[in-house]
Amino acid sequence: MSYESYDSALVELFEYKVADLVAGKLPRSGKLALHDLRDYLMDASLDSTLMRRMRRADRTWRTFEKEIHVPSNAQELQQLLSGGLQGIQVPAITDALAVQHADARNEWDILQQLRSTLFHFDLYTRAQAQAQHWVTQKNLHPLRVTLALLQALQQVAPNSEWPALTLAAALNYTDLHRPDQAAQVLGALTQHLCSPISALPNNHQRVRAVLRGLLTAPLPQAVLGIKTIKEEEYDQEQLQHTLYKLLAYAAQGDMPVGTAPIQPLLDEAVQQLSAFLDSGVPHSMGGRGPELPLLGGLLYARGQAVRLEKAEDTALSLAIHLSGGDQVGWRGHHLRWRRLAQDGWEIIISDPEGEGDFVRLNSAQPLAESRLAGEPIHLALIGDDLAVERRPKDHRDLAALVLEARLSAALLEPEDDYANLRLARAVAMKLRGNDIVPEKVSAQSAAAYASVPTATLLAFARQGANTLIKSAPLVSHEQLGQAFAHALIATQVSPPTVQALINLLTSPPDRLALPVLSDYSTPAVSDGTQHAVLLFRGEPLTVRVMNQPLTLRNDYKGELSAIVPGVTTAQVGDLLALPLTSGAVVVVRQGERIAVGFQPKAPHLAAPQPPVPQPPAPADQA
């Protein structure tokens, strides 16, 4: 395709996407991809005809955006306190906004507020867990530094644009061994970071600047509790004065050099607190954490532009306009709701047997935790709109797809005339009760594989992998071993190759437990047993797999692509295997969750007449 034809197709695609948006449909790849496509076309060297079409569609889009955007005070924040979730600030929809006509209700804005609330809820929950951990480990130094930091943030340096932070309660250094006080201290810091969410990058920089100051300021030893002192034995006024000067230095970018003997302990405490803060700030905002939760649309929305037609079981989050319906099925469970007589909503979560839980949310208690399909969930209410976020712990539900990906990658190895793929075909024949046809599994039968398109070959390998995965549990241990023994003789592959495939097929599920990486700046997979589980939320991610960089990003169509230097760029879909010299990068996707691993190549040796390899004995026979 020539560049002219390519540009013409992109302009036509942009026109179609704008027409969909104006007609009330959500563009397939989302508004972010539409912005990216527009930016590309604006910078492209289009001929005059294409440029006129492009600008005409762009004017239509901008006119439409101006018409639907209604300024409101929905961005204002109102502090809502509820039980153990004190200190979280939740964006509030005013009563006047909630009853406005559907044409004036800005549901894009509501979705963003729900995303921000879920993010803040998650950060506050993790702060409580981190505070509990430090208290349990009797490691109070990071908590004392946190309180010193909060006291510094309370002050406003001269000529500084930073607002003062007001603590919700009187906190002191002598009570930080109490879990409730520790949680309140760290929770107050997360509240400051996220109030409002648009200020998160600036707030994060401010906190880091003051932390750097704490490393060099001559703080009183009482801050770290070097010696046992009663509260009245140190000069609180002098401490406040020191911290005030510290913030003034931070604002001017001129820090004094401290010579206090507590420096090593202070360094370690600041490092631990900085690591916690960085893990909670999105990578795109200067931290090392995941992006804000994704909400692909609003179920039962009034307008067509953001309406979600059905709840996706693969999604981690779901947004619902409660006034528009009364129930939805999600991940095999039922969510039902009803408006309460006084204020708020009752949300009922039940499994197929009718058992479950219910929570009540209102303007005074807008946040709650519960469980869905055995997983913890967060619920957040803003007006009549609800957001629910799944919080899987080990992602074992991805294990079956990971096994399929690893087995498919093994079958794609070209060594010994696609020995693994031929071996799998032969085993499948035996497991179906048929005789092995040597001509169909010989080395000559694999000659055509080299010229088959990569996507077609992957589909063929997946078919073989699925056959093995589904058939193996249906036969006995001995029958599976006999099927592989017959296949080995028919294909003449090496015994180590056969044993490696058996070991992979019979991998215990525990090997596939998938912890989520918390550091999004340098995720890495260094061997064949590890997996990096990442949350892809539109921002490009790079993972190092066996020291090879793998970049995941959306292309101009909004499709997720995997890029490895020296390897053809490929769309991920739900499963992808990218060959490297020593094996293959395996990528599986379910919604926004992506598991990245490495499948090492099986040993391929010359094949003497073999002893018959056997599957590992079951645990109860070992």
N, C-alpha and C positions, 0 to 999 in steps of 0.2 A: 504494500500500500504506500503511495506517495505521501509526502508531507502535506500536500494540498488536500488530498482525500482524508487524511487523518484529522486535520484541523476542521474540515467540513463536518466530519462525523461528530467531533467534540462540540461544535457550535450547535448542531442539531440536538445532541444529548442535553446541552444546557437549556435549550428552548423547551424541550419536553419536560425537564425537571421543574422549570419555572411555571409552565402551564399546569403541572400537577399541583404545585404549591398553591397557586391562585385558585384552583378548583377545590381546594380544601383537603387535598391528599398529602400525606407526609412522604417526601421523596424517599425512595427505597434506601439510599445510602445515608440519609440524614442531612440536616442543614450544614453540618460542618464540611462534608464532602462537596456540597454545592458551593460553599464559599471557596474551597480549594480550587474547584474547577473554574469558577469565575476569575480567581486570581491568575490562574495559568493562562486563560484566554486573553485577559487584559494585557499580559506581558508578551503574548505570542505575536509573531509577524503575520497577521492575517491580511488577506487582500481586502480591498475596500468593500466588496459585497458582504463578505463574512463579518467584517467589523461592524457594518451597519446592522446586520441581524443580531450580532452579539450585544451591541449597545441598546437596541430596541428591547430585547429580552431583559437586559439589566435594568432599564428604566421601569419596565412592567413590574419587576420584582421589588425594586426600591419603593415604588408607589404603593404596592400591596403591603409592604412592611410598615410604612407610615400609617396606613389606614387602620391596621389591626392593633398597633401599639397604643395603649392607653396609659398615660402616666398615673401612678397610684402611690399610696403610701404603704404598699405591701412590703417594701423593702425595709421598713422600720423594724427594729428588733424590740421585743418585749420579753422581759425575764419572767420565765414561768418555772416555779419551783414545785417539785413533786417527790416526796418520800426520799429514797436513796439517790435520786437523780438531781439533787440540788445543784444549782449553779449553772445549768445548761440554759443558754439563751436560744430561744426558738423564734424564727420569723413568724409574725402574726398577720393573718388576713383580717382586716377590720370588718365589722358587720356590714358596713355600707358597701364594701367591695364584694362581699360574699353574695349579696343579693342582686348585684348588677345583672343586666341582660347579658345573654351569652355572647352577643357581638362585642361587648365591652370588656368581658372577662378575659384577662390575659393569661391563658393557660400555659404558655411557654414560661412565663414568669413564675407561675405556681410550681411547675416541674423543677425549676432551678432552686426554688426555696426548699422543696422537699429533699432534693439532693444534698443541699447544704446542711439541712437538719440531720439527715442520716449520717453524714460525715462527722458532724460535731458530736452526735450521740456515740459513734464508734470511738472517736478520739477520747471522749470523757470516760467511756467504759474501760478503755485500755489504760487510762491514767489511774483509775481506781485499782486495776489489777497490778500495775507497776508499783504503786504506793504500797499495796499489801505485800508484794514481794520484798521490797526494801525493808519494811517493818519486820517481816518474818526472818529475814537474813540478818537482822539487827544492824543494817547498814543505813544509818540515819544521815550520813554526810550529804548525799544528794538531796535529801528532803530539807536539810538545813540551808543548803545553797539555794534551793527553790524558794524558801521563805525569804531569804535575803534578797533574792531576785525580785520577788513580789513587792517587797518593801521599797526597793529601788524604783520599781515601776509605778509605785504610788506617787512618787515625787515627779514634778515637772521641771526639767532643767530650764534655765533662762534662755529665751529665744528659741525654744524647741517647739516643733509642731506636734510632738507626741502628746496624746491626752493622758491625764492621770488615771491610774487604776485604783478603784475603790474596792477594798477587800470586804467580803460579805460579813465577816465576823472577826473578832479579835483573836489573832493567832499568836503563839509564842513558841520559842525554841524548846521549851521544856516538855511540851505535850506531843511531840512528833512521834513518840513511840506508840501512841494510840492510833489504831487503824483509821478511825473516823476522822481524826485531825489530819493524818497524813494524806488521806484521800481528798480532803477538802483543800489542802494546800496545792496538791498537784492538779486537782480539778479546776481551781481558780486560775491556774496558769493556762490550761487548755481553753478556758472560757475567754481569756484575754486574746489568745491566738486567733480565735474564730469569730470575734465580734467586731465588725461583721465579717463574713467569709471572704468578701472581696478584698479585705485588708490583710488577709492571711500572709501573703508574701512580705509585705512591709512589717507586719507585727513580728514575723519570724526573724527578719533581719534585725529589728530592734532588740528582741530578746537575745539574739546571739551577740550583738554589740555590748549589751550590758553584762552578759556572761564573760566575754573577753575582759571586761573591766574588773569583774570579780577575781579574775586570775592574777591581776596585778595590783589591786587595791589593798592597802594595809588594814584588812578587816579585823575586828576584835576576835580573839580566840574563842569566845563564846559561840560564835557562829557555827563552828564545827564541833563544839563540845569537847575541846581538848582536855579540859579538867572539869570535874563535877562542881557546878556552881548552881546556887539557887537563883531563881529569876530576879530577885531584888538585888543580887550581888554584882550585876553588871549594869553599866550605864546605858539604858535604852535610848536616852536622848543623844548620847555620843554616837551610838550605832546608827541612828536615823541620820545624824549629821554626816557621818562618813558615807552612807549610801547616797545621800543627796548630792554630795560632791562627786561621787562616782558617776552618777547619771549626767551631771553637768560635763564631766570630762568626756563621757561617751558621746554626747551631743556635739562636742567640738572636735571629736576625732583625736584627742590628745590624752592618752592614758598615763598616769604616773607609774613608775616602776616600784613594785612592792618587794620588800625584803623580809616579809613575815616568815617565821619558822614553820607555819602551817602549810607552806606552799605545796609540798608533795600530796598531802591529803586533799587540798583544795583542787589541785590539778585533776586528780582522779574523780572527785565528785562532780566537777564541772563536765568532765568527759562523759560520765555516765548520764548526766542530765541532758547534755547535748545530743547524745545518741538516741535517747528516748524521743526528744523533740523532733529530730530529723526524720525518725522513722514514721512520724505521724503527719508530716507535711508532704504533700504530693511532689513527686520528682519534677514535674513541670513548674512548680512554684519554688524551687530551690531546696527541697528536702530529698528524702530517699524513700518515701512511701508511695502507695498506690494513689491513683487519681480519685476524684469524687465518684460516688456510686452512679451507675448508669440507670436512667429511667427512659426506656424507649418510647414511652407514650403514656397517656392517661386513660385507663379503662373507664368507660361510661362518660367520657368527656362531653361537654356541651357542644364544642366546635369540632369540625372535622380535621383541622390541621394537626392536632396532637392526639387524636383518638386512637387508642389501642384496641384492636378488634378482639383479641383474645389474650389470655395470660400464657406466656411461654414457659414451659416447664424447665427449660435450660437456663432461664434468667435468674440472677441472684436477687433482683429487686423488682417490685411491682408497685405501681401507683394507681390509685382508684379514686374516682370522684363518687363518693358514697351516695350522694343524692340521686345519682343516675341509675342505680340498680340496687339489688339486695343480696346478691351472692355471686361467687365465682369459684370454679374448680382450679386448683393449682397444685401440681406435683402429687396427684392422687388424693388430695384433701379438699375439704370444702371450707371456704371462708364465707360466713354470713354476717350480716350486720343490721342493726336497727338503731334508730335515733332514740335517745333517752328523753324522758319527759322534761327533766330539768335542763340539762346541758350536756352536749357531747354524744358519743356513740358507743354502743356495745359491739365488740368484734368477737364472733364465735368461730373457733378453729376446731374442726372435727375430722377424724379419719374415716375410712369407708365403713367401719363398724359403729360410727356415731359417737365414739369417745374422743375427748379432746379437752380444750381449755377455752376460757373466755377472758377478755380484758376490756376494761372500760376506760375510755379516753375522753378528755374534755379540755377546755382552755386552761384549767388549773393543773391538770395532769396529762400533758400531751404525749408523753413517751412511756413505753412499756417494753418488757422483754417477755417472750413466750417461746414455744417450740412448734415446729411444723415438720412432719415426716422425720422425726427424730433429731432434727437440727435446731439449734437456737436461732431465734429471729428477733429483730428489732422492729418496733412499730412506732411511727411518728404521725401525729395528726396536726394539720393546719386547717382550721375552719372545717369544711366538709370534705377535705381531701386527705387521703391516707397513703402513706408509703410503708411498705413492708420489705425488709431486707433479710435474706437468708445469710447465715454465718457458718458455713461448713467448717469443721475443724481439721479433718485429715483428707478430705476429698477422695475417699475410697470409692465413691460412685464413678470416678473416672478410671478406676483400675482396669475394667474390662476393655475400655477403648485403648488404654495404654498398652495392654497385652496384645491387642489386635495390631496396633501400630508397630510394636517391636517385632512381632512375628512376620508382619508384612515386609518390614525392612530386611529381615533375615532372608526371606524368600526372594528378594530383589538382588541379592548378591550375585554378580555375574561369574564368579570364579567357578572353574570346572564345569563350564557349560551350564550355568544356572543350576548347580547341583541341588541346592535347597528347594528350589521351585519344582524340579523334577521329582525330588524325594517326596514332597508334600502331595503331588498328584498321585504318586504310587500308593502312599499311605491312605489317601482318600478312597482310592479304588478298593482297597482291602476292607476298610471300615464300612463301606457300603455293601459288603458281601460279594464283591465282584473279583474276578481274577485280574492281576496286573497285566496290562498289554505292553510288552517291552518296547514296541515301536513308538508308543506315545510318551515314554519316559526316558528314551535313549538320549545320548548327547546330540545326535543329529536332530532330534525333535526340537531342541532348544535353539537351533540356528536362526530361526525367525525372530527370536526375542530381541536381538540386538537392534533391529530396525523398527520395532514397535514404538510408537510415541510414549513418552514417559508416563503420562496420565493413564493411558490404556494399560500399560504394564503394571502400574500401581493398582488399578482396579482388578486386574487378573490376580495379583498377589493377595489382595484383600479377600477375594473370593476363596482362594486356597487357605488362607489363614482362618477365615470364618468356618470353613468346613472342618478343619482340625479342631478348633476350639469347641464347636458344637458336638462333634462326634466323640471326642476323647472321653467325656464323662459318661457316655452311654455304654461303654464297653469296660470289661474288667482290666485289671493291671496286666494280666498275662496276655490278653487279646491285643492290647495296645503294643506291648513289646513284640509280639509275633508280627503285627502289621508292619512295624518298622524294620524287623529283620527281613521280611520278604521284600520290602521296598529297597533295602540296602543291596540285596543280591540283584534285583532287577535294574537298579540304576548304577551300580558299581561305584558309588561314592565312598569316601573314607569313613571309617568308624568314628573318628573324632567329630566329623561334620554331623553325623547322625546323632551322636550323643548330645552335642550342643543344641540341636533342634529339639530333642526330647526334653532336655533340661529347661529350655525356654517355654515349651508348651505346658510343662507341669510345674511352672513357677508357683510357689505358694503365694496367696493373695497378700500376705503380710509384707512381702518384698515390694509391693506396689503402693505402700502408704505414701501419701504425697503431701508433705508439709508446704505451706505457702512461704515463699521468700519475703522477708520484710524489707530487705535492702534492694531498692530498685535502681541503684546507681551502678552496682557491680555484680549482678547475679551471674552465677557460673555453675556449670555442670562439669565435673572433672573425671567421672568414671561412669561405667555402664549401669550402676545400681542407683544413681541419683536421678531425681527429677526436680525441675524448677517449676513450681506452679505460680503463674503470674495472672494478674487481673488486667486484661487489655481493655482500656476505656478511651480509645481514640488517639492517645499520645504514643508516638513510636517508642518501642522498647528494644534494648539490645541485651542479648544473653551470650555469654562465652561458653561454648560447648567444646570441650577438649581443646581449649585455647583458640578456638575458631569463632569469630563473632557471627552471631545470627541476629539479624534485625527484623522485627515484626512491625509493619506499618500498613495503613490503608493506602491503596492506590487511588487514582483519580476517580474511580468508580465507587469508592467506598468499600472495596473488597480487601480483606486481610491478605497480605502477601508476606512471604518469608524470603529474606535476602541473605545469601551466604556468598562471600567473595569467591569468584571462580566457578560458581554453580548457577545454573539458570534460575532466575526468579520464578517462584511458583506461588499460586494461590493456596491457602491453607485448607479451606473447607472444614471438615471435621477431623481430618487425618492427613498427615503428610510425612513422607520419608525422603530426606535429602542425602545422597551418597557423599561420603568423604573417603579418604584413602584407607583409613583404619576401621570404617564402619559407616553408620548413617545417623544423622540427626533426625529424631522423631518428634513430631509436633502434633498434639491433639487439641481440639478445641470444643468446648461446650459452652455456648453463650459467650460471656466475657472471660471465662476461665480458660487458660492455655497451659498445658503441661508440656514441658520441653525436656527431652532425655536423649540418651545416646545408646545405640545398639551396636556393640562391637562385632566385628566380623568373626564368623565361626572359623576354626582351623580347617583348611582344605589341604589334605595330604594325598599322596598316591595311595591307592586302595589295594592293600593285600587282602587275601581272603580273611574275613574278620571273625573275631568272636562276636556273638550276637549281643549288641548293646541292649540294656534294659532300662526302663524308666525307674526313677527313684522309688523305693518302697514307700507305701503310705505310712503315715506316722504311727498308726495302730499296729503295723506289722514290723516296724523297724526294731 
